Amino acid sequence: MSCKLRIVVVGCGRFAQSFVPLFKAHPVVEKVWVCDLKKDREEDYARRFGVDRFSSFEDALRSPEVNAVAIFTQRFKHGPMVIEALKAGKHVYSSVPCAISVDEIVEIEKLIRETRLTYSMGETGFYRAPAIFCREEFNKGTFGKFVYGEAQYNHDIRNMEDSFRSSGVDDWRSYAGIPPFFYPSHSTAMILSAMPGVYATKVTALGFSGSPRTDIYGTDGQNLYNNPFSSESMLMQLSNGGIARISENRCIGWKSPETYITQFYGSEGGYEFSVAHHHLAVWDKDDPKSVVMKDVSEQLQPESVYDLMKKDYGAAIQAIADSFGFTETSPIQPTERIPKEFDGLPNRHNGTHHFLIDDFCRAFETGKLSPTNIWAVARFNIPGLVAHQSALQGSIPLDVPDLGDPPADWPVLDYKTMDR
C-alpha cells in the first residue's frame, strides 16, 4: 500500500492516553485525531498531544480524510463500533475485548473476510514474556505434546473503580458488573497463542457469587448484565487434546502480577511461574527418571527486576506488586523489531504497547494480518462468552464455536520481525 494511516482515536479516557503518542510517532501514520463524547476530555487530549479533533465517531466514519479508527471506548461498545467502522470502510484497531457476544464476533469476522480491511485487537497477553517463552519452547518441541496449562487475570475492582468512574456514565457500577468472562483474553491469549492453530472445543465453568461488592455484582439490577459473578473459572478442552484452566478474578486480595501463566505442561517438559520466579523443567537425557530444573527468570523479568531479585527477593516481589517494571520490556521480547521512533515513548503492560501499535500499522502497510487478527482473537474471546453461560447453567459442558483459520491467501506477520 502506498498510502499512510489517517486515524481517529475514539475515547479519550485513562487508557487511550498511552497510545496517542505511539500512533503519532509511527512512520506509517500520517495524521491522528481524537474524539470523545465528553468534549472537555477531547479538548484536553488535543491540547496535550498536539492533535486535531473530530466532532463525533459518526462524522469520522463519514469523512474521506479518515481511513482508520482506534476504539478505546467502554467494553460493551467495542463490537457494535467495530462493525460500524468496517461497514464504513475503515481499518480498525480495537482495545480489548473484541466484543461481548458471539454474534458480534461472527459479524466482525464476516466483514473482515469480505472487505480485507486491517483489524487488530490490542491483546497484551500475546506479547507478555511468559506467553512468548512458552510459544518459543513449544515450537522447539521442548514441551512435547501439550497436556495442561493454567492462566489467570487478577484485577481487583478496587483498582478498577477510577477507570469505571471516569468512563463518562453516571451509574458506573452497572457497567462495572460486566461478567469477568466477557473479557477473558488476557488469560486465554497466553495459553492459546503459545500453540498456533489450537483452539477450545468445549468448556465448563464455575462462578463466584459471594463477592462483598453487592453494589456491583448481583441479579437484582446491580448491573446491566444480571451478572452475579465477580470471579469465574473454566476448564477448556483444546483441539489438540490438552486441557487448560482459565480464571478471571475481580474481587480478590491480589494486585500484581495481574496477568500470567502459572503452569504450562507437556509430555516432555513444563513451565511454572510463582510471583517472580520462572522455571523450566525437562526430562534429564542422562537419567530418564529425573528432570532438569532451570531458573529462566533472567529471560522473562525486566533487567531491573531481575537485578533486584538477586539482591533482595523480598523487595523485588513487593516492587512487582507495586508495578515496578510495569513499563519495562524483558529480554525475551523482540524489541529489535520496534521502530526507532518509539524510543523513549511511554510503554505499559510489561512493555507490550509498542508491539501492539506496530502490529496494526505494519499489517496496514503490508496488507498482511496482524498476529492478533480476528481469527486469533475470536479463539481468545469466544470461550469466555460460552463459559459464562456454562457457569449460569450449573457448570454444564458447552461446545465452543470456532471461526477457523485465516484465509489461506492472507498471511500473518511474524511477531518477531514483522517480516522485515
CORMOHU-V296853 format. One record per backbone hydrogen bond with DSSP energy under -1.0 kcal/mol. CO is the residue of the C=O (numbers start at 1). NH is the residue of the N-H. If there is no record, write none. Layout:
CO & NH
CO & NH
//
This chain:
5 & 30
5 & 31
6 & 67
6 & 68
7 & 33
8 & 70
9 & 35
10 & 72
15 & 18
16 & 19
16 & 20
19 & 23
20 & 24
21 & 25
22 & 26
26 & 29
28 & 5
31 & 7
33 & 9
34 & 54
35 & 11
38 & 42
39 & 43
40 & 44
41 & 45
42 & 46
43 & 47
44 & 48
45 & 49
46 & 50
46 & 51
52 & 34
56 & 60
57 & 61
58 & 62
59 & 63
67 & 91
68 & 8
69 & 93
70 & 10
71 & 95
74 & 77
75 & 78
77 & 81
78 & 82
79 & 83
80 & 84
81 & 85
82 & 86
83 & 87
84 & 88
85 & 90
86 & 89
91 & 69
92 & 120
93 & 71
94 & 122
101 & 105
102 & 106
103 & 107
104 & 108
105 & 109
106 & 110
107 & 111
108 & 112
109 & 113
110 & 114
111 & 115
112 & 116
118 & 92
120 & 94
121 & 123
123 & 126
124 & 127
128 & 132
129 & 133
130 & 134
131 & 135
132 & 136
133 & 137
134 & 138
135 & 139
136 & 140
137 & 142
143 & 268
145 & 267
147 & 243
148 & 265
149 & 245
150 & 262
150 & 263
151 & 247
152 & 260
153 & 249
156 & 159
157 & 160
157 & 161
160 & 164
161 & 165
162 & 166
164 & 167
170 & 172
171 & 174
172 & 176
173 & 177
174 & 224
175 & 178
179 & 182
180 & 183
184 & 187
184 & 188
185 & 189
187 & 191
188 & 192
189 & 193
192 & 195
195 & 198
199 & 239
201 & 400
202 & 237
203 & 398
204 & 235
206 & 233
208 & 230
212 & 214
213 & 216
213 & 217
223 & 226
227 & 218
230 & 250
231 & 208
232 & 248
233 & 206
234 & 246
235 & 204
236 & 244
237 & 201
237 & 202
238 & 241
242 & 238
243 & 149
244 & 236
245 & 151
246 & 234
247 & 153
248 & 232
249 & 155
250 & 157
252 & 254
258 & 154
260 & 152
262 & 273
263 & 150
264 & 271
265 & 147
265 & 148
268 & 283
269 & 266
270 & 281
271 & 264
272 & 279
274 & 276
274 & 277
277 & 274
278 & 296
279 & 272
280 & 294
281 & 270
282 & 292
287 & 290
290 & 284
292 & 282
294 & 280
296 & 299
296 & 300
297 & 301
299 & 332
302 & 306
303 & 307
304 & 308
305 & 309
306 & 310
307 & 311
308 & 312
312 & 316
313 & 317
314 & 318
315 & 319
316 & 320
317 & 321
318 & 322
319 & 324
320 & 323
323 & 326
326 & 350
330 & 333
333 & 335
334 & 337
335 & 338
339 & 342
340 & 343
342 & 345
348 & 352
348 & 353
352 & 356
353 & 357
354 & 358
355 & 359
356 & 360
357 & 361
358 & 362
359 & 363
360 & 364
361 & 365
362 & 366
363 & 367
369 & 413
372 & 121
373 & 377
374 & 378
377 & 381
378 & 382
381 & 385
382 & 386
383 & 387
384 & 388
385 & 389
386 & 390
387 & 391
388 & 392
389 & 393
390 & 395
391 & 394
398 & 203
407 & 410
411 & 369
414 & 418
417 & 420
//
